[in-house]
Structure formats: structure tokens, C-alpha cells
Amino acid sequence: MRMMFETERRDLAYTVRKMFNRKDTNVAGGNMSIKVFDQTGHPYILITPSFMSETFYAELSPAQILVVDFDTLKKVDGVGVLTREVNMHERAYKAHPGIRCVYHSHAEESMLWATIGKDMPNVTEATRELGVIKCLPYAPACSEKLANTVHDALVKLGDKAMENPFLLNSHGILITSTELHIAVRLMETMEWNARIAYQ
């Protein structure tokens, strides 16, 4: 029997593995999700499981991509434990209906700016359209405060929230986009910009 959202889960599992291998996250964590709809229009979040990096080194099968009911945040399919950061993903999606991907990373170069709590200067032509890459105020990982901070900052952006990177103070990077592969492009472009900016 075909599993729920098999094509999308296969693509997400493949992309997560590629991003880990390219050091766009690390063994300390990170998580990726996409928002999908069933044939009735009901929304779900497809999300990487807890310990995606620490235990599995991002070598995930499609079955390990969890299917979470958007309204209840309960797992309905998938092998693994739901990450505690699902609340941040859910709040990001609620900030704007056009957001279809949330990519939380501990990418090597961008982490410099996040750990010092500074906005990242934008110095490359490829990222210039994003303006200054903002660092959000500190809130503990997995907390309701962090989820609400992300939500409120995205709401203020309006339609720009559909394709936006934030730095999370002392924690990592958060990218929202309309599509998984756009988020990957943003992350890769940010990494080049981060390295060049501090050099």
C-alpha cells in the first residue's frame, strides 16, 4: 500500500541528506518541514523526526518523514519521535498562508552571526534582494517564546514572509519559503554571503 504523501516524503528525505552532507546543518540538530494538503484540502506538516542529525546523520528513509495533522499537531504517520520544535514550524506556517516550507538549520558559516546575535550584512549580489538578514531576539530552543517570536516577526513582513531568512539568536537559522528547493537555494546563498561578510 502506498504511504501518505510518498512523493513529497521521498523528496524531503533526499534533500535533508544532501543538506547535511553539504554542512548546511550539523549533528547538533536542525529540522525541515513542508506543508501539504490531502485530497479534501486538509493541511498536514511533513517534518523530519527528532534526532534527525544526532542519531541518523540525516540518512532518513521516506517512512521516517513524519506526517503531522496541522490542526492538532499529532503524528498520524511515520516512524520516529516528533521533534519538540514542531511548534516553531506550526507558528511559521500560521504567520502567512503562502509559506509551504520551514527550514531550521545550524549551518556552519551563518552560525557565526547567529551566535553573536548580530544581523548578517548582505554583501553578495545573489542575496541582495533579501536586504539585511535579521537576527531575532533570543528565546530558548523549543520554547513557546521562540515559536511566538518567529510568528510575530514573520507577520510583520507580510508577503515577504513567503521567502525569508532569519537568524535565531544563539541558536541557528530559520528560512521560510513557498517551496522546499527555494529554501535550499536560500540556505546555500546565505552560507556564501555569511563567509564573505565576516572575511
C-alpha positions as CSV (number, residue, x, y, z in Angstrom):
1,M,0.0,0.0,0.0
2,R,1.3,3.5,-0.9
3,M,2.1,5.6,2.1
4,M,0.7,9.0,2.7
5,F,2.4,11.8,0.7
6,E,5.1,9.3,-0.5
7,T,6.5,11.5,-3.3
8,E,6.9,14.5,-1.0
9,R,8.4,12.5,1.8
10,R,10.9,10.9,-0.5
11,D,11.9,14.3,-1.8
12,L,12.3,15.7,1.7
13,A,14.3,12.8,2.9
14,Y,16.6,13.1,-0.1
15,T,17.0,16.9,0.4
16,V,17.8,16.6,4.1
17,R,20.6,14.1,3.4
18,K,22.1,16.4,0.8
19,M,21.9,19.4,3.1
20,F,23.6,17.5,5.9
21,N,26.4,16.4,3.7
22,R,26.9,20.0,2.5
23,K,27.3,21.1,6.1
24,D,24.0,23.2,5.9
25,T,23.2,21.7,9.3
26,N,25.2,19.7,11.8
27,V,24.8,16.8,14.3
28,A,23.6,19.2,16.9
29,G,20.2,19.3,15.2
30,G,18.1,21.2,12.8
31,N,14.8,20.2,11.1
32,M,12.9,20.7,7.9
33,S,9.3,20.6,7.1
34,I,6.8,21.2,4.3
35,K,3.1,21.9,4.4
36,V,0.9,19.7,2.2
37,F,-2.8,19.1,1.7
38,D,-4.8,15.9,1.2
39,Q,-7.5,15.5,-1.5
40,T,-10.1,17.2,0.8
41,G,-7.8,20.2,1.3
42,H,-6.9,19.3,4.9
43,P,-3.4,20.5,5.8
44,Y,-0.6,18.4,7.2
45,I,3.0,19.1,8.1
46,L,5.7,16.7,6.8
47,I,8.6,17.0,9.2
48,T,11.9,15.4,10.0
49,P,12.0,13.4,13.2
50,S,13.7,14.1,16.5
51,F,17.4,13.2,16.5
52,M,17.4,13.5,12.7
53,S,21.1,14.5,12.8
54,E,22.4,13.2,16.1
55,T,21.2,9.6,15.7
56,F,20.6,9.2,11.9
57,Y,23.2,11.6,10.4
58,A,20.3,12.7,8.2
59,E,20.2,9.3,6.5
60,L,16.4,9.2,6.6
61,S,14.0,6.9,4.7
62,P,10.8,8.4,3.4
63,A,8.9,6.5,6.2
64,Q,10.9,8.5,8.8
65,I,9.5,11.7,7.5
66,L,6.6,12.2,9.9
67,V,3.1,13.2,8.8
68,V,1.6,15.6,11.4
69,D,-2.0,16.9,11.4
70,F,-1.8,20.6,11.1
71,D,-4.7,21.3,13.4
72,T,-3.8,19.0,16.3
73,L,0.0,18.7,15.9
74,K,-0.4,14.9,16.4
75,K,1.6,12.4,14.4
76,V,-0.6,10.4,12.0
77,D,2.0,8.5,10.1
78,G,5.8,7.9,10.1
79,V,8.5,6.1,12.1
80,G,10.1,8.2,14.8
81,V,9.5,10.8,17.5
82,L,8.1,14.2,16.8
83,T,10.6,17.0,17.3
84,R,9.9,19.5,20.1
85,E,10.4,22.3,17.6
86,V,7.2,21.4,15.7
87,N,5.6,24.4,17.5
88,M,8.0,26.8,15.7
89,H,7.2,25.3,12.3
90,E,3.5,25.4,13.0
91,R,3.6,29.1,14.1
92,A,5.7,30.0,11.0
93,Y,3.0,28.4,8.8
94,K,0.3,30.2,10.6
95,A,2.1,33.6,10.0
96,H,1.3,33.5,6.3
97,P,-0.8,31.1,4.1
98,G,1.8,31.2,1.3
99,I,4.5,29.6,3.4
100,R,5.0,26.0,2.4
101,C,8.4,25.2,3.7
102,V,10.2,25.8,7.0
103,Y,13.9,25.1,7.1
104,H,15.7,25.3,10.5
105,S,19.4,24.8,10.3
106,H,22.7,25.1,12.2
107,A,24.6,25.9,9.0
108,E,28.3,26.4,9.7
109,E,29.0,29.8,8.2
110,S,25.7,31.5,9.1
111,M,26.0,30.3,12.7
112,L,28.7,32.9,13.4
113,W,26.2,35.7,13.0
114,A,23.5,33.9,15.0
115,T,25.8,33.1,17.9
116,I,26.9,36.7,18.3
117,G,23.3,37.9,17.9
118,K,24.0,40.2,15.0
119,D,22.2,40.9,11.8
120,M,24.1,39.5,8.9
121,P,25.4,42.1,6.4
122,N,24.3,41.5,2.9
123,V,27.3,41.7,0.6
124,T,26.7,39.4,-2.3
125,E,24.6,40.2,-5.4
126,A,22.7,36.9,-5.1
127,T,21.3,37.7,-1.7
128,R,20.9,41.5,-2.1
129,E,17.2,41.2,-2.7
130,L,16.7,39.9,0.8
131,G,18.1,43.1,2.4
132,V,19.8,42.8,5.8
133,I,19.3,39.3,7.3
134,K,17.8,40.0,10.7
135,C,18.7,38.2,13.9
136,L,15.7,37.7,16.1
137,P,15.8,38.3,19.9
138,Y,17.0,35.4,22.0
139,A,14.4,32.8,23.1
140,P,15.2,29.3,24.4
141,A,15.2,26.5,21.8
142,C,11.8,24.6,21.6
143,S,10.1,27.2,23.7
144,E,6.7,28.8,23.1
145,K,8.5,32.1,23.4
146,L,10.7,31.2,20.4
147,A,7.7,30.0,18.4
148,N,5.8,33.2,19.1
149,T,8.9,35.4,18.3
150,V,9.2,33.7,14.9
151,H,5.5,34.0,14.2
152,D,5.3,37.7,15.1
153,A,8.4,38.6,13.1
154,L,7.0,36.8,10.0
155,V,3.6,38.5,10.4
156,K,5.3,41.9,10.3
157,L,6.9,41.0,6.9
158,G,3.6,40.5,5.2
159,D,4.0,38.8,1.8
160,K,7.9,38.9,2.2
161,A,7.5,36.2,4.8
162,M,7.0,33.7,1.9
163,E,10.7,33.9,1.1
164,N,12.7,35.0,4.0
165,P,15.7,34.0,6.2
166,F,16.1,34.9,9.9
167,L,18.9,34.2,12.3
168,L,17.8,32.8,15.6
169,N,20.0,34.4,18.3
170,S,22.5,31.8,19.8
171,H,20.5,29.0,18.1
172,G,20.6,28.9,14.3
173,I,18.9,29.8,11.1
174,L,15.2,29.8,10.0
175,I,14.2,30.0,6.4
176,T,10.6,30.2,5.2
177,S,9.7,29.8,1.5
178,T,7.0,28.7,-0.9
179,E,8.8,25.5,-1.8
180,L,11.4,23.2,-0.4
181,H,14.0,23.7,-3.1
182,I,13.7,27.5,-2.9
183,A,14.6,27.2,0.8
184,V,17.6,25.1,-0.1
185,R,18.8,27.8,-2.6
186,L,18.3,30.5,0.1
187,M,20.3,28.5,2.6
188,E,23.2,27.9,0.2
189,T,23.3,31.5,-0.9
190,M,23.2,32.7,2.8
191,E,26.2,30.5,3.6
192,W,28.3,32.1,0.8
193,N,27.2,35.5,2.0
194,A,28.0,34.7,5.7
195,R,31.5,33.6,4.9
196,I,32.3,36.5,2.7
197,A,30.7,39.1,5.1
198,Y,32.9,38.1,8.0
199,Q,36.1,37.8,5.9
